[in-house]
Amino acid sequence: MPKPLLFQQISPADEAQAALTKRHLGVLAEALPAYFLALRAETDAALSLVLPPAGGKPYPYGRCEEITRDLHNRLVKRLERPACAVELALKGFIGKGGVFRSVWGVLREQYFQNAIQLGDLYVDVSNDTVVVTKPKVEILPMEASGLVSVRDLAHFRQTAERYWGATIYANHLTPPLAPLLPMISASPGRLRPGLQSACNYMIELMCRDEFREAEDWLRDGPAPPPEIAAAVLAGVPEDLRSRAADGGGEAWRQEAVAACRQARAARFQTNQRWRNQRIMDYLRMMGVQGK
C-alpha cells in the first residue's frame, strides 16, 4: 500500500490523472493561462500593498510561497460557486477525482518551489519571483516541469546550498526542537542563521521515519562554529537550550541525538499535540529573535 502523501507532496501524475486532465481541461489550453493570470492580478493587488521587500528587493521578488498560497486560497473559494467556464471545468475535474493541491519541492535541482498541481499539470503562479522579468504564470506537464518532492535531508541540504548559498550544520543547540528541526542554515547576507526546516512537508518527513534521519544527521553532521552558534543562541529561550554544562561539543551532540531517540520511544511521530507544541516553541523562539 502506498504511503499517504505528505503535506504539499506531489501526487503521482499517472495515466489516470493524465486522462482526467485531458478530458476535463484539455479544451482550456488557451483559457487556463489567462484565468490564472487574472487570479494572479488579484493576488498582486492585495499582497503588493502589505508585503515588505524581500532580500532588499521589491515585490514580487522572493514571495513565491505567499503568492501561491494566496492564489490557491482564492481559487478554492471561487470553486465553491463556479461562475465561468474554467471554474465549471475545474470543479468537474476535481469531482471526478482530479488532483488539485498546493505542492512544494525542488525545481530542476536548483530551487525550492511552490506550485499548484492540477492532475498531470504543473501550474506555477509565481514564476517571476526569482527572475522578475519572467512570465508570471507557467503551465507545463508535471513530468516536464522538473519539480520533484524533497527526498531526504541530503536533498534539502544540497538545494539549500545551491539556492541560498547556505552552509548547513547539525542543530545541537536546541535539543527539544532537534527531532523536527535538525539543521541550522547560515547564508551570506541573511540577518541571522536559523533552524531548518519549519515547513510542514519537512516536519512530516522527519516524523515519517520516526526521526531516524534526523538522528543520523545530528550524530554525523558538523556542529555549528562558535560564531554561528552564538548568533542562533542569542534568540533561543533558556528552556529550549541544551542542558549540557560543557559549553558545547560532544555533550551537546549527544543530547540532540538522545532527543530523537526519546521522541521515537514516546511515539511522538504520531502525536499531533506534541508536534504543535514544538512548532509553538519554534515560533516563540522566532518572536524572541525579532525583538
C-alpha positions in Angstrom: 0.0 0.0 0.0 1.5 3.4 -0.9 2.3 5.8 1.9 0.0 8.7 2.5 1.1 11.9 0.8 2.9 14.4 2.9 1.7 18.0 3.2 2.3 19.6 -0.3 3.8 16.4 -1.7 3.5 16.0 -5.4 0.8 13.4 -6.2 1.7 10.8 -8.9 0.8 12.2 -12.3 -0.2 8.8 -13.5 -2.2 7.7 -16.6 -5.5 8.1 -14.7 -4.7 11.7 -13.9 -3.4 12.4 -17.4 -6.7 11.1 -18.8 -8.8 13.2 -16.4 -6.8 16.2 -17.2 -7.1 15.8 -20.9 -10.9 15.1 -20.7 -11.8 18.0 -18.5 -9.1 20.6 -19.0 -7.8 19.8 -22.5 -10.2 22.3 -24.1 -8.9 25.0 -21.8 -5.4 25.2 -23.3 -5.8 28.9 -24.0 -8.3 29.9 -21.3 -6.4 28.3 -18.4 -3.3 30.6 -18.5 -5.5 33.7 -18.9 -7.6 32.6 -16.0 -4.6 32.1 -13.7 -3.1 35.4 -14.8 -6.4 37.2 -13.8 -6.2 35.5 -10.4 -2.6 36.5 -10.1 -3.5 40.1 -10.7 -5.9 39.9 -7.8 -3.2 38.4 -5.6 -0.7 41.1 -6.7 -3.2 43.9 -5.9 -3.6 42.5 -2.4 -0.1 41.4 -1.4 2.0 44.2 -3.0 0.4 46.6 -0.5 1.3 44.6 2.6 4.4 42.6 2.0 7.7 44.4 2.6 10.7 43.9 0.3 12.3 40.5 0.5 16.1 40.4 0.3 16.1 44.2 -0.2 14.1 43.8 -3.4 10.5 44.9 -4.1 7.5 42.6 -4.6 7.2 40.1 -6.1 10.8 39.1 -5.6 11.1 36.2 -3.0 7.4 35.9 -2.5 6.8 32.5 -4.2 5.2 31.0 -1.1 2.9 33.9 -0.2 1.7 34.4 -3.8 1.0 30.7 -4.4 -0.8 30.3 -1.0 -3.0 33.4 -1.6 -3.9 32.4 -5.2 -4.6 28.8 -4.2 -7.0 30.1 -1.4 -8.7 32.4 -3.9 -9.3 29.5 -6.3 -10.7 27.3 -3.5 -13.2 29.9 -2.7 -14.1 30.5 -6.4 -14.8 26.8 -6.9 -17.4 26.8 -4.1 -19.5 28.8 -6.5 -18.1 28.4 -10.0 -19.0 31.4 -12.2 -17.3 30.8 -15.5 -16.4 28.0 -17.9 -12.9 27.5 -16.5 -14.3 27.2 -12.9 -17.0 24.8 -14.0 -14.5 22.7 -15.8 -12.1 22.7 -12.8 -14.9 21.7 -10.4 -16.0 18.9 -12.7 -12.4 17.7 -13.0 -12.0 17.7 -9.2 -15.3 16.0 -8.7 -14.2 13.1 -10.9 -11.1 12.6 -8.9 -8.7 15.0 -10.5 -5.8 16.2 -8.3 -6.0 19.8 -7.1 -3.4 20.6 -4.5 -0.7 23.0 -3.5 2.7 21.4 -3.9 6.2 22.2 -2.8 9.5 20.7 -3.9 12.8 21.2 -5.7 12.6 22.6 -9.2 15.2 21.4 -11.7 17.6 20.5 -8.8 18.2 24.3 -8.3 15.4 25.9 -6.3 12.8 25.3 -3.7 9.5 26.0 -5.4 5.8 26.3 -4.6 3.2 25.5 -7.3 -0.3 24.1 -7.9 -0.9 20.6 -9.3 -3.9 20.0 -11.5 -3.9 16.4 -12.5 -0.7 15.9 -14.5 -0.2 19.7 -14.9 2.3 21.9 -13.1 0.9 25.4 -12.6 3.5 27.9 -11.4 1.6 31.1 -10.5 4.8 32.8 -9.1 7.2 32.2 -11.9 8.6 35.7 -11.7 9.7 35.7 -8.0 13.4 35.0 -8.7 13.8 36.5 -12.1 11.1 39.2 -12.1 11.2 39.6 -15.9 9.9 36.1 -16.5 6.2 35.4 -17.2 4.1 35.5 -14.1 2.4 32.1 -14.8 3.8 29.0 -16.3 1.8 25.8 -17.1 3.6 22.6 -18.1 3.1 18.8 -17.9 4.3 17.9 -14.4 6.8 15.5 -15.8 8.3 18.2 -18.0 8.4 20.8 -15.2 11.3 19.4 -13.3 9.6 19.7 -10.0 10.2 16.8 -7.6 9.5 16.3 -4.0 12.3 16.6 -1.5 13.6 13.1 -1.0 15.5 13.4 2.2 17.7 15.7 4.3 20.6 15.3 1.9 18.4 16.6 -0.9 17.2 19.5 1.2 20.8 20.4 2.1 22.0 20.2 -1.4 19.2 22.5 -2.6 19.8 25.0 0.2 23.4 25.2 -0.6 22.7 25.9 -4.3 19.7 28.2 -3.9 20.5 30.1 -0.7 24.3 29.8 -0.8 23.8 28.2 2.6 26.1 26.2 4.8 24.2 23.6 6.8 25.1 22.4 10.3 23.6 20.0 12.8 21.3 21.5 15.3 22.9 20.7 18.6 21.7 23.9 20.2 18.0 23.3 20.8 17.5 19.6 21.6 13.7 19.9 22.2 13.4 21.0 18.6 16.1 18.8 17.1 13.9 15.8 16.1 11.8 18.1 13.8 14.3 20.8 13.0 17.7 19.0 12.9 19.5 21.6 10.7 21.0 25.1 11.1 21.5 27.1 8.0 23.8 30.1 7.6 23.7 32.1 4.4 25.7 35.2 3.4 23.6 38.4 3.7 20.9 36.9 6.0 20.2 38.6 9.3 20.7 35.6 11.4 21.3 31.8 11.0 18.2 29.8 11.5 16.8 26.3 12.2 15.6 24.2 9.2 13.1 23.5 8.1 9.9 24.6 9.8 7.7 23.9 6.7 5.0 21.3 7.2 6.4 19.0 4.5 9.9 18.7 6.1 8.3 18.3 9.6 6.2 15.4 8.3 9.2 13.9 6.5 11.1 13.9 9.8 8.1 12.2 11.5 7.6 9.6 8.8 10.8 7.6 9.6 10.4 8.3 13.3 13.2 10.8 13.5 15.8 8.3 12.3 17.2 10.5 9.5 17.3 13.5 11.9 19.1 11.4 14.4 21.7 10.3 11.8 22.4 13.9 10.8 22.6 15.1 14.4 25.1 12.3 15.1 27.3 12.8 12.0 26.7 16.3 10.8 29.1 19.2 11.6 28.5 21.3 14.7 28.0 25.0 14.1 31.1 27.0 14.6 31.2 29.3 17.7 30.1 32.4 15.9 27.1 30.7 14.2 26.1 29.0 17.5 26.3 32.4 19.3 24.1 34.0 16.7 21.5 31.3 17.0 21.5 31.1 20.8 21.1 34.9 21.1 17.4 34.3 20.1 16.8 31.0 22.0 14.8 30.9 25.2 16.6 29.1 28.1 14.1 26.2 28.2 14.9 25.3 24.6 18.7 25.3 25.0 20.9 22.3 25.7 21.2 21.4 29.4 24.8 20.1 29.0 27.2 22.2 31.1 30.3 21.8 28.9 29.5 24.8 26.7 29.1 22.8 23.6 31.0 19.9 22.0 30.1 16.2 22.3 27.7 16.6 25.2 25.5 18.9 23.1 25.6 16.5 20.2 24.6 13.5 22.4 21.8 15.5 23.9 20.3 16.3 20.5 20.7 12.6 19.4 19.1 11.4 22.6 16.1 13.8 21.9 15.4 11.9 18.7 15.5 8.5 20.5 13.3 9.7 23.3 10.8 11.2 20.9 10.7 7.9 19.0 10.3 5.8 22.1 7.4 8.1 23.2 5.9 7.7 19.7 5.8 11.5 19.3 5.9 11.0 15.5 2.2 10.3 15.6 1.4 12.8 18.4 -0.1 15.9 16.8 -0.3 17.7 20.1 3.4 17.2 20.7 4.2 18.4 17.2 2.1 21.5 17.6 3.8 22.3 20.9 7.2 22.1 19.3 6.0 24.4 16.5 4.8 26.9 19.1 8.2 26.7 20.8 9.8 27.5 17.4 7.5 30.4 16.9 8.2 31.6 20.4 11.9 31.5 19.6 11.4 33.4 16.4 9.5 36.0 18.5 12.4 36.4 20.8 14.7 36.8 17.8 12.5 39.5 16.3 12.8 41.7 19.4 
